[in-house]
Amino acid sequence: MGLKSFFVILLALDTAWAARITQDDADDEALTLHDLADEPEGSSALEQSQNQSQVPGHDPWSVARLQFSRGCLLRRAYEIDLLNQCDPTNGTRCCATVLREKLEVKHQIRSRYSGRGRRVRAYFRSSTYRTLWSNNTALKEELAEHNFTWKDEKQECDVESANASVVLSRVEVERDVCDLDESSKVCSERPGLYCPEGHSPAYRRGFSNQRFAGSYSLSFLVANPIDTAIATAVVLAFTPTMPIATAIASGYAFKTFTPVPFDFITAAGLSAAYATERRTCKCFPDDCTYDEEADQCRVSRELSTANPYSWLPYPGTRCAKVPLSKGRGFTCNLEACGAEDFFDRRGDGVEGHIGHSPTGALLNCLAEKGHDPTTSFGVQDLLPDGSNNTAANRALLYASIGFPAQ
């Protein structure tokens, strides 16, 4: 074997290992939907003409799915600790402790390296990513020592994420508080009502992440013959005398073996078209932006709103400050609150963090019970005082725990 062949084989093995790492990483927490299409960076049909909160993985529905699954996992870990009479106060690393660490490591991976393609590149270029992945694997093995099999528990807990549909219905009611002035086409809040946190009134097209996720499997099946037909047409355009059967076979081979994931891209485009809603006047989510002067994340509001807490992200989410590659500064991404973000007693029945953290992140991570993400105010139908979970009632709750408005 020549030296050149040796290096080619070594590179192939290393690439296969990186792909296995990122696949294993994606299997860990598949609730955020960034990896559905698994498209090349910048090519996603989803990311065009949408802001951060409309892309799957950032919207309240995806966040609620994530919190339902995490809450289920943590309950199972607590049950194991109770059965084993594990007491973390004496320094023992109980199952729940290890699970929280794993969820936090996974959160860092998702925050820094969104998308499988980016994680493959990070495997070769970033020692930070390799360290995070190594820690993630070690924690998974430590969980197994507590008889907590991550993959099995995760699959069972994903069933609970179906409850997110109820959350989406409540959020849609919160967003539907605007009227359109037909003459000026200006969208504004109705008197006495206002948009929820992290939202502004606007008249534009919406995007249903639920419809996108629900239609993606069918779109992928439809994409295969569409891409084959297009590839066949291209083959016939260059070689019109080729027999049809041969052209179809050649087109299919080109589509299948080329490094460009045509089926994924077409499927994402079809589902995105199906999920795009007509122009409407309602509250739309705002983006998280980085304020370089203050070194903090902020919610970029499109229009003024009567909500005194509109500068916060939606409950259950945070604007996380994420370092850019090669020391080029920072950006801010909207993402679900981490499991640890809900720990900090604020008042009766209120735990978690809200406002700017010392790192510059902007959080709205309050829950009735800090150890259970399913009690997050982004998920619950009722607030701790028994009132309906609405933007107006949450504003009263923020004031009651001494959190100032802006």
C-alpha positions as CSV (number, residue, x, y, z in Angstrom):
1,M,0.0,0.0,0.0
2,G,1.4,3.4,-1.0
3,L,1.6,6.3,1.4
4,K,-1.1,8.2,-0.5
5,S,-3.5,5.3,-0.2
6,F,-2.7,5.0,3.5
7,F,-3.6,8.7,4.1
8,V,-6.8,8.4,2.0
9,I,-8.0,5.4,4.1
10,L,-7.0,7.3,7.3
11,L,-9.0,10.3,6.3
12,A,-12.0,8.2,5.4
13,L,-11.9,6.4,8.7
14,D,-11.6,9.8,10.6
15,T,-14.5,11.2,8.6
16,A,-16.6,8.2,9.4
17,W,-15.7,8.5,13.1
18,A,-16.7,12.2,13.1
19,A,-20.0,11.3,11.4
20,R,-20.7,8.6,14.0
21,I,-19.9,11.1,16.8
22,T,-22.3,13.7,15.4
23,Q,-25.0,11.0,14.8
24,D,-24.6,9.8,18.4
25,D,-24.8,13.4,19.5
26,A,-28.0,14.0,17.4
27,D,-29.6,10.9,18.9
28,D,-29.0,12.3,22.3
29,E,-31.6,15.1,22.1
30,A,-33.5,15.0,18.8
31,L,-36.3,17.1,20.1
32,T,-34.9,20.4,18.7
33,L,-35.6,20.1,15.0
34,H,-32.5,21.8,13.5
35,D,-31.2,18.5,12.2
36,L,-34.4,17.4,10.4
37,A,-33.2,18.6,7.0
38,D,-29.5,18.4,7.9
39,E,-28.8,20.8,5.1
40,P,-25.5,22.6,4.2
41,E,-25.0,25.8,6.1
42,G,-26.9,28.7,4.6
43,S,-29.0,26.6,2.2
44,S,-32.0,26.0,4.5
45,A,-35.3,27.0,3.0
46,L,-36.5,27.3,6.6
47,E,-34.0,30.0,7.5
48,Q,-35.0,32.3,4.6
49,S,-37.4,35.1,5.5
50,Q,-37.7,33.9,9.1
51,N,-36.3,35.2,12.3
52,Q,-34.7,33.1,15.1
53,S,-37.9,32.3,16.9
54,Q,-39.7,30.9,13.8
55,V,-37.0,28.4,12.9
56,P,-37.8,25.0,14.4
57,G,-36.0,24.5,17.7
58,H,-36.5,28.1,18.8
59,D,-40.3,28.4,18.8
60,P,-42.5,27.8,21.9
61,W,-43.7,24.5,20.5
62,S,-40.2,23.0,20.1
63,V,-39.1,24.5,23.4
64,A,-42.1,22.9,25.1
65,R,-41.4,19.5,23.6
66,L,-37.8,19.8,24.9
67,Q,-38.9,20.7,28.4
68,F,-41.5,17.9,28.6
69,S,-38.9,15.4,27.6
70,R,-36.3,16.8,30.1
71,G,-38.9,16.8,32.9
72,C,-39.7,13.2,32.2
73,L,-36.0,12.2,32.2
74,L,-35.4,14.0,35.5
75,R,-38.4,12.3,37.1
76,R,-37.0,8.9,36.1
77,A,-33.6,9.8,37.5
78,Y,-35.2,10.9,40.9
79,E,-37.1,7.6,41.0
80,I,-33.8,5.7,40.6
81,D,-32.2,7.8,43.4
82,L,-35.2,7.2,45.6
83,L,-35.0,3.4,45.0
84,N,-31.3,3.3,45.6
85,Q,-31.6,5.7,48.6
86,C,-29.0,7.9,47.1
87,D,-28.3,11.1,49.1
88,P,-26.4,13.8,47.2
89,T,-25.8,15.9,50.4
90,N,-23.1,13.5,51.5
91,G,-21.1,14.0,48.2
92,T,-22.5,11.0,46.3
93,R,-23.0,11.5,42.6
94,C,-26.6,10.4,42.3
95,C,-28.3,9.7,39.0
96,A,-30.2,13.0,38.9
97,T,-26.9,14.9,39.5
98,V,-25.2,13.1,36.6
99,L,-28.3,13.6,34.3
100,R,-28.3,17.4,35.0
101,E,-24.7,17.6,34.1
102,K,-25.3,15.7,30.9
103,L,-28.3,17.9,29.9
104,E,-26.1,21.0,30.5
105,V,-23.3,19.6,28.3
106,K,-25.8,18.7,25.6
107,H,-27.2,22.3,25.9
108,Q,-23.7,23.7,25.3
109,I,-23.2,21.5,22.3
110,R,-26.5,22.5,20.8
111,S,-25.9,26.2,21.5
112,R,-22.4,26.4,20.1
113,Y,-22.7,23.9,17.2
114,S,-26.2,23.9,15.8
115,G,-26.6,21.5,12.8
116,R,-24.9,18.2,12.2
117,G,-22.8,19.6,9.4
118,R,-21.3,22.2,11.7
119,R,-20.6,19.5,14.3
120,V,-18.7,17.4,11.8
121,R,-16.5,20.4,10.9
122,A,-16.1,21.2,14.6
123,Y,-14.8,17.7,15.3
124,F,-11.8,18.4,13.0
125,R,-11.3,22.0,14.0
126,S,-12.4,22.6,17.6
127,S,-10.8,21.1,20.7
128,T,-13.7,22.6,22.7
129,Y,-16.2,20.5,20.7
130,R,-14.2,17.3,21.2
131,T,-14.0,18.0,24.9
132,L,-17.7,18.5,25.2
133,W,-18.5,15.4,23.2
134,S,-16.1,13.4,25.3
135,N,-17.7,14.7,28.5
136,N,-21.1,13.9,27.1
137,T,-20.1,10.3,26.3
138,A,-18.5,9.8,29.8
139,L,-21.7,11.1,31.5
140,K,-23.8,8.7,29.4
141,E,-21.6,5.8,30.6
142,E,-21.9,7.1,34.2
143,L,-25.7,7.1,33.9
144,A,-25.6,3.5,32.8
145,E,-23.9,2.6,36.0
146,H,-27.0,3.9,37.8
147,N,-29.1,1.6,35.5
148,F,-30.3,4.6,33.5
149,T,-29.9,3.7,29.8
150,W,-30.0,7.0,28.0
151,K,-31.3,5.9,24.7
152,D,-34.1,3.8,26.1
153,E,-35.2,6.4,28.6
154,K,-35.1,9.1,26.0
155,Q,-37.3,7.2,23.6
156,E,-39.9,6.6,26.3
157,C,-39.8,10.2,27.5
158,D,-40.2,11.6,24.0
159,V,-43.8,10.4,24.1
160,E,-44.6,13.1,26.6
161,S,-43.5,15.8,24.2
162,A,-46.9,15.4,22.4
163,N,-48.3,17.6,25.2
164,A,-46.6,20.5,23.4
165,S,-49.5,20.9,21.1
166,V,-51.6,22.2,24.0
167,V,-48.9,24.7,24.7
168,L,-48.9,25.9,21.1
169,S,-52.6,26.5,21.3
170,R,-52.3,28.7,24.4
171,V,-49.4,30.6,22.8
172,E,-51.4,31.2,19.6
173,V,-54.2,32.7,21.7
174,E,-51.6,35.0,23.4
175,R,-50.4,36.2,20.0
176,D,-53.8,36.9,18.6
177,V,-54.3,40.3,20.3
178,C,-53.8,42.6,17.3
179,D,-55.9,44.4,14.7
180,L,-55.0,45.7,11.3
181,D,-55.7,49.2,10.1
182,E,-56.7,48.4,6.5
183,S,-56.0,51.9,5.2
184,S,-52.4,52.1,6.5
185,K,-51.8,48.4,6.9
186,V,-50.4,49.1,10.4
187,C,-50.8,46.2,12.9
188,S,-51.2,47.2,16.5
189,E,-52.4,45.7,19.8
190,R,-56.1,46.0,20.8
191,P,-56.8,48.4,23.7
192,G,-56.2,46.7,27.0
193,L,-54.2,43.8,25.5
194,Y,-50.6,43.3,24.6
195,C,-48.2,40.9,23.0
196,P,-46.3,38.4,25.1
197,E,-42.7,38.8,26.1
198,G,-40.2,38.8,23.2
199,H,-43.0,39.6,20.6
200,S,-44.0,42.6,18.6
201,P,-47.2,43.3,16.5
202,A,-46.6,42.9,12.8
203,Y,-48.4,42.3,9.5
204,R,-46.5,39.6,7.6
205,R,-46.4,35.9,6.8
206,G,-46.2,33.4,9.6
207,F,-44.6,29.9,9.8
208,S,-46.1,26.9,11.5
209,N,-43.3,24.7,12.9
210,Q,-45.8,22.1,13.8
211,R,-47.0,21.8,10.2
212,F,-43.4,21.7,9.0
213,A,-42.5,18.8,11.4
214,G,-45.7,16.9,10.6
215,S,-45.2,17.1,6.8
216,Y,-41.5,16.5,6.6
217,S,-41.6,12.7,6.4
218,L,-44.1,12.8,3.5
219,S,-42.1,15.6,1.8
220,F,-39.0,13.4,2.0
221,L,-40.9,10.5,0.2
222,V,-42.1,12.9,-2.5
223,A,-38.7,14.5,-2.9
224,N,-37.1,11.3,-4.1
225,P,-39.0,11.0,-7.4
226,I,-39.0,14.8,-7.9
227,D,-35.2,14.9,-7.7
228,T,-34.9,11.8,-9.9
229,A,-37.1,13.4,-12.6
230,I,-35.0,16.6,-12.5
231,A,-31.8,14.8,-12.7
232,T,-33.1,12.6,-15.6
233,A,-34.2,15.8,-17.4
234,V,-30.7,17.2,-17.0
235,V,-29.1,14.0,-18.4
236,L,-31.5,14.0,-21.4
237,A,-30.7,17.7,-22.1
238,F,-27.1,16.9,-22.6
239,T,-27.6,13.4,-24.2
240,P,-31.0,13.5,-25.9
241,T,-30.3,10.2,-27.8
242,M,-29.9,8.2,-24.6
243,P,-32.6,5.7,-23.9
244,I,-35.1,6.8,-21.2
245,A,-34.4,3.9,-18.9
246,T,-30.7,4.6,-19.0
247,A,-31.3,8.3,-18.5
248,I,-33.4,7.5,-15.4
249,A,-30.8,5.2,-14.0
250,S,-28.0,7.8,-14.6
251,G,-30.1,10.6,-13.1
252,Y,-30.9,8.5,-10.0
253,A,-27.2,7.6,-9.6
254,F,-26.1,11.2,-9.9
255,K,-28.7,12.3,-7.4
256,T,-27.9,9.5,-4.9
257,F,-24.1,9.6,-5.0
258,T,-23.4,13.3,-5.3
259,P,-22.3,14.9,-2.0
260,V,-25.1,17.4,-2.2
261,P,-28.2,16.1,-0.2
262,F,-30.8,16.9,-2.8
263,D,-33.6,15.0,-1.2
264,F,-33.1,16.7,2.2
265,I,-33.1,20.1,0.5
266,T,-36.2,19.5,-1.6
267,A,-38.1,17.9,1.3
268,A,-37.3,21.0,3.5
269,G,-38.4,23.3,0.7
270,L,-41.7,21.4,0.2
271,S,-42.4,21.4,3.9
272,A,-41.4,25.0,4.3
273,A,-43.8,26.0,1.5
274,Y,-46.6,24.0,3.2
275,A,-45.9,25.5,6.6
276,T,-45.7,29.1,5.4
277,E,-48.9,30.9,6.4
278,R,-50.7,33.8,4.7
279,R,-50.0,37.4,5.8
280,T,-51.7,38.1,9.1
281,C,-51.7,40.7,11.8
282,K,-50.6,39.3,15.1
283,C,-47.7,39.2,17.6
284,F,-44.6,37.8,16.0
285,P,-41.4,36.8,17.9
286,D,-38.4,39.1,17.9
287,D,-34.8,38.2,17.4
288,C,-32.0,38.1,20.0
289,T,-29.2,40.5,19.1
290,Y,-25.8,41.2,20.7
291,D,-25.1,44.7,22.1
292,E,-21.4,45.0,21.7
293,E,-21.2,48.2,23.8
294,A,-22.9,46.6,26.8
295,D,-21.6,43.1,26.1
296,Q,-25.1,41.8,26.6
297,C,-27.8,40.1,24.7
298,R,-31.0,42.0,24.0
299,V,-34.4,41.3,22.4
300,S,-34.6,43.4,19.2
301,R,-38.1,44.8,19.2
302,E,-39.6,45.7,15.8
303,L,-42.4,47.9,17.1
304,S,-43.4,49.4,20.4
305,T,-45.8,47.3,22.6
306,A,-47.7,48.0,25.7
307,N,-46.1,45.0,27.5
308,P,-43.7,46.4,30.1
309,Y,-41.7,43.2,29.9
310,S,-41.5,42.9,26.1
311,W,-37.7,43.2,26.4
312,L,-37.6,39.7,27.9
313,P,-37.6,36.6,25.7
314,Y,-40.6,34.4,25.8
315,P,-41.0,32.3,29.1
316,G,-38.9,29.2,29.0
317,T,-36.3,30.6,26.7
318,R,-33.1,32.7,26.9
319,C,-30.9,34.8,24.6
320,A,-27.6,33.1,25.0
321,K,-24.3,34.8,24.3
322,V,-22.3,32.5,22.0
323,P,-18.7,33.1,21.0
324,L,-18.0,33.3,17.3
325,S,-15.2,31.2,15.7
326,K,-11.6,32.5,15.6
327,G,-12.2,35.1,18.3
328,R,-14.4,37.3,16.1
329,G,-16.6,38.3,19.0
330,F,-20.1,37.1,20.1
331,T,-23.5,36.6,18.8
332,C,-26.8,35.9,20.6
333,N,-29.0,32.9,19.9
334,L,-32.5,32.3,21.2
335,E,-32.7,28.8,22.8
336,A,-34.5,26.8,25.4
337,C,-33.6,27.4,29.1
338,G,-31.2,24.8,30.5
339,A,-32.1,22.5,33.3
340,E,-29.9,24.5,35.7
341,D,-31.5,27.9,34.7
342,F,-34.7,27.0,36.8
343,F,-32.8,26.8,40.1
344,D,-32.9,30.0,42.2
345,R,-35.8,30.7,44.6
346,R,-37.5,34.0,43.7
347,G,-40.7,33.8,45.8
348,D,-43.6,31.5,46.8
349,G,-44.0,29.0,43.9
350,V,-41.5,30.8,41.7
351,E,-38.0,29.5,41.0
352,G,-35.4,30.2,38.4
353,H,-33.4,33.1,36.7
354,I,-34.8,36.1,34.9
355,G,-33.1,39.1,33.4
356,H,-29.4,39.5,32.5
357,S,-26.9,37.1,33.9
358,P,-23.3,38.0,34.7
359,T,-22.2,36.4,31.4
360,G,-24.5,38.8,29.4
361,A,-27.2,36.3,28.6
362,L,-30.8,37.4,28.9
363,L,-33.0,34.8,30.6
364,N,-36.7,34.2,31.2
365,C,-36.4,30.9,33.0
366,L,-39.0,30.8,35.8
367,A,-40.8,27.7,36.9
368,E,-43.1,26.7,39.8
369,K,-40.6,23.8,40.7
370,G,-37.0,24.3,39.8
371,H,-36.3,20.6,39.6
372,D,-39.0,20.0,37.0
373,P,-38.8,21.8,33.6
374,T,-42.4,20.9,32.8
375,T,-43.5,23.5,35.4
376,S,-41.8,26.3,33.4
377,F,-44.1,29.3,32.8
378,G,-43.5,28.7,29.1
379,V,-45.3,25.3,29.5
380,Q,-47.9,25.6,32.3
381,D,-51.5,26.6,31.6
382,L,-51.8,28.1,35.1
383,L,-49.4,30.3,37.2
384,P,-48.6,29.5,40.8
385,D,-51.4,31.7,42.1
386,G,-54.0,29.8,40.1
387,S,-54.5,32.5,37.4
388,N,-54.4,31.8,33.7
389,N,-50.9,31.9,32.2
390,T,-51.3,35.0,30.1
391,A,-48.9,37.9,29.3
392,A,-50.9,40.3,31.6
393,N,-50.9,37.9,34.5
394,R,-47.2,37.1,34.1
395,A,-46.5,40.9,34.2
396,L,-48.2,41.0,37.5
397,L,-46.2,38.0,38.7
398,Y,-42.9,39.6,37.7
399,A,-43.8,42.7,39.6
400,S,-44.8,40.7,42.7
401,I,-41.3,39.1,42.9
402,G,-39.7,42.6,42.6
403,F,-38.5,42.3,39.0
404,P,-38.6,45.8,37.4
405,A,-40.3,46.7,34.1
406,Q,-38.6,48.7,31.4
